Amino acid sequence: MVVVRLDRVTKIFKGGVVGVKDISLTIKHGEFMALLGPSGSGKSTTLYLIAGIYKPTSGRIYFDDRDVTNLPPKDRNVGLVFQNWALYPHMKVYENIAFPLRLKKLPEEEIKRRVLDVARMLQIDKLLDRYPWQLSGGQQQRVAIARALVKEPDVLLLDEPLSNLDAILRISVRAELKRLQKKLGITTIYVTHDQAEALAMADRIALINEGRIVQVGTPEEVYNRPATVFVGGFLGNPPMNFLEAEVEDLDKEIFLVIGKYRIRAPERYWSIIRRLKTKRVIIGFRPEDTSIKPESLDTICLPGRVYGIEPLGRENIVVIEIGGELVKIISGRRISLTLDQMVWICPVMEKIILFDPATGKALDRLVVEEKIRAI
């Protein structure tokens, strides 16, 4: 187990294609860190830089205090599990797991001990005499993880290892994988584009977009306090709703004007808005943090028209049109609504996040950055 540290790492491929740009990140000893982002964001590139498959164009990579920037993969003692598992079809499960140990030329007794130990731990010890094509997807995935763990790696690297499994099996296996990681205490870096996987499994999440890290935090932090519009819109199913608004400062109170309607700005933002001299904002609120009412005089509520209803069994997703924009609200099945009905939506004041339209950053984050620059 080690601490993995990336210090201003940049990777530029041939043709000037930027894989990652100026990434700095520390993964703590024994931590489960998820690298989360859309396709092409740079998360797998970051993983392969840590593994040594790619060399950075600039910046340094450290395992504890050891600079591994120019070390080949075989000298980093990492276990790597690929998206397609990369099992050797002509080898039985035993030999697939034993393969990295044979490359190290370990004694046969040591190889047998390690293979049997990891196979029992992953409950595949009865499959050792089968070929990969005789296994289910979940079993193949466990063999790939066993092959990575049998090396007793300092760092476990997982590149979307569950993406080839069906939805139900994926939920089951991710629980097992999280339990296994905690049991072994291995520093683990997990690449995924599936926000549900990252939120369910990781100790912390590093969100990556366009080759840059945009936020790092616990699942609760990045979900409830997104640093940017991208983070708010990427996390959640449905994701965060956004509405643009004009700022109206009446000295005693501040209101946010959306079309011909206005709502009272959350009081915690008043000093921030005045400090930044903000004229326009993006209002962000989660579907589950918003209620629907047939009528309301509350200064935080907005009128809208029911555009669509999506039944999901225990709840409904109600699509509301507000001034030409569509927002989604999660409601219980008990509420009775009809298409084109006029209603009021009322976000929870404490859950509203205000963003800057120019940068996409949360206003409170802009204040922090301003203070840092002033130091």
C-alpha positions in Angstrom: 0.0 0.0 0.0 1.3 3.4 -1.0 0.4 7.0 -1.4 0.1 7.9 -5.1 0.9 11.5 -6.0 0.6 13.2 -9.4 2.4 16.5 -9.5 1.3 18.8 -12.4 1.2 15.9 -14.9 0.5 16.6 -18.6 0.3 14.1 -21.4 0.3 15.3 -25.0 0.0 12.6 -27.7 1.4 12.8 -31.3 -0.4 15.4 -33.3 -0.8 17.7 -30.3 -3.8 15.8 -28.8 -3.9 16.7 -25.1 -4.8 13.6 -23.0 -4.5 15.3 -19.6 -3.4 18.8 -18.7 -1.6 19.9 -15.5 -3.2 17.3 -13.2 -2.2 17.3 -9.5 -3.8 14.6 -7.3 -3.0 12.7 -4.2 -4.5 9.2 -3.5 -4.1 8.4 0.2 -2.7 5.2 1.7 -5.4 2.4 1.3 -7.9 4.8 -0.3 -10.5 3.8 -2.9 -10.3 6.7 -5.4 -12.7 6.9 -8.4 -11.7 8.8 -11.6 -15.0 9.8 -13.0 -15.8 11.6 -16.2 -17.3 11.3 -19.7 -15.7 9.4 -22.6 -12.6 11.1 -23.8 -12.2 13.1 -20.6 -8.7 11.8 -19.7 -9.5 9.4 -16.9 -8.0 6.3 -18.5 -5.0 8.3 -19.7 -4.4 9.2 -16.1 -4.7 5.6 -15.0 -2.2 4.5 -17.7 0.2 7.2 -16.6 0.1 5.9 -13.0 0.6 2.3 -14.4 3.6 3.3 -16.5 2.0 2.4 -19.8 2.2 6.0 -20.8 5.0 8.4 -19.9 4.0 12.0 -19.0 5.0 14.8 -21.3 5.7 16.9 -18.2 5.2 16.5 -14.4 6.2 13.8 -11.9 4.5 10.7 -10.5 5.4 9.4 -7.0 4.6 6.3 -5.0 5.2 7.4 -1.5 8.5 9.4 -1.8 9.7 7.3 -4.7 9.7 9.0 -8.1 8.3 6.4 -10.6 7.8 8.8 -13.5 10.2 6.9 -15.8 9.9 3.4 -14.3 8.4 0.7 -16.6 5.2 -1.0 -15.4 7.0 -4.1 -14.2 9.0 -2.1 -11.7 6.0 -0.3 -10.2 4.3 -3.3 -8.6 0.8 -2.4 -9.7 -2.1 -4.7 -10.5 -4.1 -3.6 -13.5 -7.6 -4.8 -14.5 -8.7 -3.8 -18.0 -12.2 -3.2 -19.3 -12.3 -6.3 -21.4 -10.4 -8.3 -18.7 -7.8 -9.5 -21.3 -7.8 -13.2 -20.2 -5.8 -15.7 -22.3 -8.3 -18.0 -23.9 -5.9 -20.9 -24.4 -5.0 -20.9 -20.7 -7.1 -22.4 -17.9 -8.1 -20.1 -15.0 -5.2 -21.4 -12.8 -2.6 -20.4 -15.5 -4.3 -17.1 -16.2 -3.9 -16.2 -12.5 -0.4 -17.6 -12.2 0.9 -15.9 -15.4 2.3 -12.7 -13.7 4.1 -14.9 -11.1 5.7 -17.0 -13.8 7.1 -13.9 -15.4 8.7 -13.2 -12.0 10.1 -16.7 -12.0 8.8 -17.5 -8.5 9.1 -21.1 -7.2 6.2 -23.4 -8.2 5.1 -23.9 -4.6 4.9 -20.2 -4.0 2.9 -19.7 -7.2 0.5 -22.5 -6.1 0.0 -21.0 -2.7 -0.7 -17.5 -4.0 -3.1 -18.7 -6.7 -5.1 -20.9 -4.3 -5.2 -18.1 -1.7 -6.5 -15.4 -4.0 -8.9 -17.9 -5.8 -10.5 -18.8 -2.4 -10.8 -15.2 -1.4 -12.7 -14.4 -4.7 -14.6 -17.7 -4.5 -13.4 -19.0 -7.8 -11.3 -21.9 -6.4 -13.6 -24.4 -8.0 -13.1 -22.8 -11.5 -9.4 -23.2 -11.7 -9.5 -26.1 -14.2 -11.8 -24.3 -16.6 -11.1 -22.1 -19.7 -12.3 -18.4 -19.8 -14.9 -19.3 -22.4 -16.5 -21.7 -20.0 -17.1 -18.9 -17.5 -19.8 -16.3 -17.1 -19.0 -12.6 -17.3 -19.0 -12.2 -13.6 -16.6 -15.2 -13.2 -14.3 -13.9 -15.9 -14.2 -10.5 -14.1 -13.2 -12.2 -10.8 -10.4 -14.1 -12.6 -9.1 -10.8 -14.0 -9.1 -9.3 -10.5 -7.4 -12.4 -9.1 -4.6 -12.1 -11.6 -4.1 -8.5 -10.6 -4.1 -9.3 -6.8 -1.9 -12.4 -7.0 1.1 -10.1 -7.5 0.4 -8.6 -4.1 0.5 -5.1 -5.7 1.1 -1.8 -3.9 -1.6 -0.2 -6.1 -4.7 -1.7 -7.7 -5.7 0.0 -11.0 -9.2 -0.8 -12.4 -10.2 0.5 -15.9 -14.0 0.2 -16.1 -13.9 -3.4 -15.0 -17.7 -3.8 -14.6 -18.9 -2.2 -17.9 -19.2 -5.5 -19.7 -21.5 -7.0 -17.0 -25.3 -6.7 -17.1 -27.0 -4.2 -14.8 -28.1 -6.5 -12.0 -24.7 -8.4 -11.9 -22.9 -5.0 -11.9 -24.7 -3.9 -8.7 -23.8 -7.2 -7.0 -20.2 -7.3 -8.0 -19.5 -3.6 -7.1 -20.6 -4.4 -3.5 -18.2 -7.4 -3.4 -15.3 -5.3 -4.9 -15.7 -2.5 -2.4 -15.8 -5.1 0.5 -12.7 -6.8 -0.9 -10.8 -3.5 -1.2 -11.6 -2.6 2.4 -10.5 -6.0 3.6 -7.2 -5.9 1.7 -6.5 -2.2 2.3 -4.9 -1.8 -1.1 -4.6 1.7 -2.5 -7.1 1.5 -5.4 -7.8 3.8 -8.4 -11.0 3.0 -10.2 -11.8 4.5 -13.6 -15.5 4.8 -14.6 -18.0 6.9 -16.6 -20.8 5.5 -14.4 -21.6 8.0 -11.7 -23.6 5.4 -9.7 -20.5 3.2 -9.5 -18.3 6.1 -8.3 -20.9 7.3 -5.7 -21.5 3.8 -4.4 -17.9 2.6 -4.2 -15.4 5.3 -3.7 -14.0 7.0 -0.6 -13.3 10.0 -2.8 -14.1 11.0 -6.4 -11.9 13.0 -8.8 -14.1 14.4 -11.6 -12.2 14.9 -14.8 -13.4 16.8 -17.8 -11.5 17.8 -21.0 -8.2 16.5 -19.4 -8.5 18.5 -16.2 -9.6 17.7 -12.7 -12.6 19.9 -11.9 -13.4 18.6 -8.4 -12.1 16.1 -5.8 -14.2 15.2 -2.7 -16.2 12.5 -1.0 -19.3 11.3 -2.8 -21.4 13.4 -0.5 -19.3 16.5 -1.2 -19.3 16.3 -5.0 -23.0 15.4 -5.1 -24.4 18.0 -2.7 -21.8 20.8 -3.3 -20.8 20.6 -7.0 -18.0 23.0 -7.8 -19.1 23.6 -11.4 -22.2 23.3 -13.6 -20.4 20.3 -15.2 -20.3 18.4 -11.9 -23.9 19.2 -11.0 -25.0 18.1 -14.5 -22.9 15.0 -14.6 -23.9 13.6 -11.2 -27.4 12.5 -10.5 -30.2 10.6 -12.2 -31.8 12.8 -13.2 -29.0 15.4 -13.0 -29.2 18.8 -11.4 -31.6 21.3 -12.9 -30.3 24.7 -14.1 -32.1 28.0 -14.8 -30.5 31.3 -15.7 -31.6 34.4 -13.8 -30.9 38.1 -13.5 -29.8 39.4 -10.1 -32.0 42.1 -8.5 -30.4 43.7 -5.4 -33.0 45.6 -3.4 -30.5 46.5 -0.6 -32.4 44.6 2.1 -32.9 41.5 0.0 -31.7 40.0 -3.2 -34.0 38.4 -5.7 -33.3 36.2 -8.8 -35.5 37.1 -11.8 -36.5 34.4 -14.3 -38.6 35.8 -17.1 -41.5 37.7 -15.5 -41.1 35.8 -12.2 -38.7 36.2 -9.3 -37.6 34.2 -6.3 -35.7 35.2 -3.2 -32.0 34.4 -3.4 -30.7 32.1 -0.6 -29.5 34.5 2.1 -26.1 32.8 2.4 -25.3 34.1 -1.1 -26.2 37.7 -0.5 -22.7 38.8 0.6 -21.1 36.7 -2.1 -23.2 38.2 -4.9 -22.3 41.7 -3.6 -18.7 40.9 -3.2 -18.4 39.6 -6.8 -20.8 42.2 -8.2 -22.7 39.4 -9.9 -25.4 40.5 -12.4 -26.5 37.0 -13.7 -26.4 33.6 -12.1 -27.3 30.0 -12.9 -29.6 28.5 -10.3 -28.9 24.8 -9.7 -31.2 22.5 -7.7 -31.6 18.7 -7.5 -34.8 16.9 -8.7 -35.2 15.2 -5.3 -34.7 18.5 -3.4 -37.8 20.1 -5.0 -41.5 19.8 -4.2 -44.5 20.4 -6.4 -47.5 22.3 -5.2 -50.8 23.2 -6.8 -50.4 26.8 -5.6 -48.0 28.7 -3.4 -47.2 32.2 -2.1 -43.7 31.2 -1.1 -41.0 33.5 -2.4 -38.8 30.5 -3.3 -41.4 28.9 -5.6 -41.8 29.2 -9.4 -44.8 28.5 -11.6 -44.6 26.0 -14.4 -46.5 23.7 -16.7 -46.5 19.9 -16.5 -44.8 18.9 -19.7 -44.5 15.1 -19.1 -44.7 12.4 -16.4 -42.3 9.4 -16.3 -43.6 6.7 -13.9 -40.7 4.7 -12.3 -42.6 2.4 -10.0 -42.1 3.8 -6.5 -41.9 7.4 -7.8 -42.5 9.7 -10.7 -40.2 12.0 -12.6 -42.3 15.0 -13.5 -41.0 17.3 -16.3 -42.0 20.9 -15.8 -41.7 23.7 -18.4 -40.6 27.0 -16.8 -40.2 29.9 -19.3 -39.3 27.7 -22.1 -36.8 25.6 -20.1 -37.5 22.0 -18.9 -36.7 20.8 -15.4 -37.2 17.4 -13.8 -38.6 16.8 -10.3 -38.8 13.5 -8.4 -42.2 13.2 -6.8 -44.1 10.4 -5.0 -46.8 8.4 -6.7 -49.5 9.9 -4.5 -49.5 13.3 -6.1 -52.0 13.4 -9.0 -50.9 15.5 -12.0 -52.1 15.9 -15.6 -50.3 17.1 -18.7 -50.4 20.9 -19.1 -51.5 21.4 -15.6 -50.1 24.6 -14.0 -48.2 24.0 -10.8 -45.6 25.6 -8.5 -42.1 24.1 -8.0 -40.4 24.9 -4.7 -36.7 24.0 -4.3 -35.3 23.6 -0.8 -33.6 26.9 -0.1 -30.6 25.2 1.7 -29.9 22.9 -1.3 -29.8 25.6 -4.0 -26.4 26.2 -5.6 -25.7 29.4 -7.5 -23.1 29.3 -10.4 -21.4 32.0 -12.5 -22.6 31.8 -16.1 -19.3 32.9 -17.6 -17.1 30.3 -15.9 -19.6 27.7 -14.8 -18.1 27.7 -11.3 -20.1 27.9 -8.1 -20.1 31.4 -6.7 -18.6 30.4 -3.3 -15.8 28.7 -5.1 -15.1 31.9 -7.0 -14.8 33.7 -3.7 -12.3 31.2 -2.4 -10.2 31.5 -5.6 -10.3 35.3 -5.3 -9.0 35.1 -1.7 -6.2 32.7 -2.7 -5.1 35.0 -5.5 -5.0 37.9 -3.0 -2.6 36.0 -0.7 
